[in-house]
């Protein structure tokens, strides 16, 4: 991640490196729940767990097929295209 812009430098899961504790500054979580969201029973936490499953599934597909599908979501078409050598 570029420390000045906060943007990811790696564009795909093949080259993506997870940030380590030394790469991230101090975090302070502030839970804010607007009344409109609370009334619907929606509780937001964020989606930090989304990163690990995507990489794990990518590795599982690569292990099973021998090809990488570097774009989420992993659809049957994208897997088949990767198997055929099509780069979309």
C-alpha positions as CSV (number, residue, x, y, z in Angstrom):
1,X,0.0,0.0,0.0
2,X,1.3,3.4,-0.9
3,X,1.7,5.3,2.4
4,X,1.0,8.7,0.9
5,X,-2.1,7.9,-1.1
6,X,-3.4,4.8,0.8
7,X,-3.9,3.0,-2.5
8,X,-3.0,-0.6,-3.1
9,X,0.1,-1.0,-5.3
10,X,-0.7,-4.6,-6.2
11,X,-3.6,-5.0,-8.5
12,X,-4.2,-8.7,-8.2
13,X,-4.2,-11.5,-5.7
14,X,-1.1,-13.1,-7.2
15,X,1.1,-10.2,-6.1
16,X,-0.9,-8.8,-3.3
17,X,0.9,-8.7,0.0
18,X,-1.1,-8.3,3.2
19,X,-0.1,-5.4,5.3
20,X,1.7,-6.3,8.5
21,X,1.4,-4.6,11.9
22,X,4.4,-2.5,11.1
23,X,2.8,-1.2,7.9
24,X,-0.3,0.1,9.6
25,X,-0.5,3.1,11.9
26,X,-2.3,3.2,15.2
27,X,-6.0,2.3,14.8
28,X,-8.8,3.7,16.9
29,X,-12.2,2.1,16.2
30,X,-15.2,4.3,16.8
31,X,-18.5,2.6,16.4
32,X,-21.1,5.0,15.0
33,X,-24.6,3.7,14.5
34,X,-27.1,6.2,13.0
35,X,-30.7,5.9,14.3
36,X,-32.0,4.9,10.8
37,X,-29.7,1.9,10.7
38,X,-30.4,0.8,14.2
39,X,-34.2,0.8,13.5
40,X,-33.6,-1.7,10.7
41,X,-31.6,-3.9,13.0
42,X,-28.4,-3.4,10.9
43,X,-25.2,-3.4,12.8
44,X,-22.1,-2.4,10.9
45,X,-18.6,-3.5,11.8
46,X,-16.8,-3.3,8.4
47,X,-15.6,-6.1,6.3
48,X,-12.0,-6.8,7.2
49,X,-12.5,-10.6,7.1
50,X,-13.3,-10.4,3.4
51,X,-9.6,-10.3,2.4
52,X,-8.5,-13.6,3.7
53,X,-11.2,-15.8,2.2
54,X,-10.7,-14.3,-1.3
55,X,-7.0,-15.1,-1.2
56,X,-7.6,-18.6,0.3
57,X,-10.2,-19.4,-2.4
58,X,-7.8,-18.0,-5.1
59,X,-5.1,-20.4,-3.9
60,X,-7.5,-23.3,-3.7
61,X,-8.5,-22.7,-7.3
62,X,-4.9,-22.4,-8.4
63,X,-4.0,-25.6,-6.5
64,X,-6.9,-27.5,-8.0
65,X,-6.6,-26.2,-11.6
66,X,-3.0,-25.0,-12.0
67,X,-4.1,-21.6,-13.1
68,X,-4.7,-18.4,-11.3
69,X,-7.9,-16.3,-11.4
70,X,-6.7,-12.9,-10.3
71,X,-10.1,-11.1,-10.3
72,X,-12.9,-11.3,-7.7
73,X,-15.5,-12.6,-7.7
74,X,-14.5,-16.0,-8.9
75,X,-17.2,-16.9,-11.4
76,X,-17.4,-20.1,-13.4
77,X,-16.8,-18.0,-16.6
78,X,-13.6,-16.5,-15.1
79,X,-12.3,-19.9,-14.0
80,X,-13.0,-21.4,-17.5
81,X,-11.4,-18.4,-19.2
82,X,-8.3,-18.8,-17.0
83,X,-8.2,-22.5,-17.9
84,X,-8.5,-21.6,-21.6
85,X,-5.7,-19.0,-21.2
86,X,-8.0,-16.1,-21.9
87,X,-6.9,-12.9,-20.1
88,X,-9.9,-10.6,-19.5
